[in-house]
Amino acid sequence: MSQSKFKKNSIALLALSAFCATASAQVLIKGTVDQSYEKFETKTNPGALTGTDSINRASSTLANYNWLSFSGNEDLGDGLKATYEMSLKYVGPDTENRSPQNYLSHVGLEGAFGKVKLGRQWRPFFTAVAAIDPTQLSATPGFAGAGRSGTGLSGLAPEPNNNTITYSLPSLTPGLFIQVQKGFSDSTQGESQGAHAIFTDGQKFFVTYAMHSEKMIKSSSFAASATGTNGIDKTKIFAGFTLAELTVAGRNGLDHRLFTSTNGGDTRESSALAGSYDFGIVKVVGGVVTEKVKGTKAKLDMNVIGVKVPIIEKVNLGYLHSKADHTRVAGSEFSLSGDKLLLTYDLSNRTTAYVAYGKQKLDGGTAAGNEFSSAISALGLRHNF
């Protein structure tokens, strides 16, 4: 069966399931369709592979991918409620015509005791910290683009965590929210646990402390998040290599792996303190994030600061600057810095036109002075339904 037929059949099956389910419970159907004209440029100067390259394409720059979700709840009586969500990503226009993939998928119970959910869910670290990124662009470093399982910060991986149990405590104090999660291992990730505490008034201020711990699987690496997302990892951008091959694999001398777990079982530990305050004319965000491999020198320290500015009615400008200092297991160091800018115009409550720009620079690879940089610019339209 072709990918396009599989995609259509999968969506049709989900829609039919949702229609049938309306007989017993209310179903909410929602999703995002995002398309942009995007230009990606990269430059390296590590010796034999010195050069530049660029790609022009249609992409989902702001949303990262198009997705479709079916969720709902059922009143079980006595203050108890059953909840569920199942969703797919890569369901709309896609640069690589990828087949739909499992996205969020969980079932749970809510009551006076709090909320319990089981399935594929966001890490508490990610939901607390990445949410305050005023740009939400994952193509460059920062809160929302910090990495994925294997690169960057594991707690900030912009992919849901498989096989998890998440418990949200009932609010003990107005504005205080606490969530904990346990994740079980599979072929793609190790056993994990994480938590966050959020304190907010819901309007002006937001502060969070989050932590995440994850066992590394065999032959996996802890590495700087210089590969971005949006399929960049799979596109051959220079000398027949993908960006991941050039950087993570060190084909260009810019090997940014900090630690490789030969036999698996090593522990990556993350912690973060982040917050925001809305002054009315400007919203300021900032935070510090640290991740290390327990018992080694391998470490990543990231500092982030940004603003969100309402220009005029329906027009907003977001900016974020990040600087991450990295230490390899052998003790050598290098840095990765990034800047990203997002200008949005709300055409309606659901539709947004945007201009986005992001850049990142890795300095001091295997040899001092080695450098890798990339930039992404886009003009797009996103619709939420």
Secondary structure, DSSP 8 states (H G I E B T S, - for coil): --HHHHHHHHHHHHHHHHHHHTTTSEEEEEEEEEEEEEEEEEEE-SSTT-EEEEEEEEE-TTTSS-EEEEEEEEEEETTEEEEEEEEEES-S--TT----EEEEEEEEEEETTEEEEEEEE--HHHHHHGGG-SS---SSSSSTTSEETTEE-GGG-SS-EEEEEEEE---SSTTEEEEEEEE---SS---EEEEEEEEE-SSSEEEEEEEEEEE--TT-EEE---S-STTGGGSEEETTEEHHHHHTT-TTS---EEEE-SSS--EEEEEEEEEEEE-SS-EEEEEEEEEEETTSS-EEEEEEEEEEEEEETTEEEEEEEEEEEEE-TTS-EEEEEEEEEEEEEESSSSEEEEEEEEEEEEE--SSTT-EEEEEEEEEEEEEE-
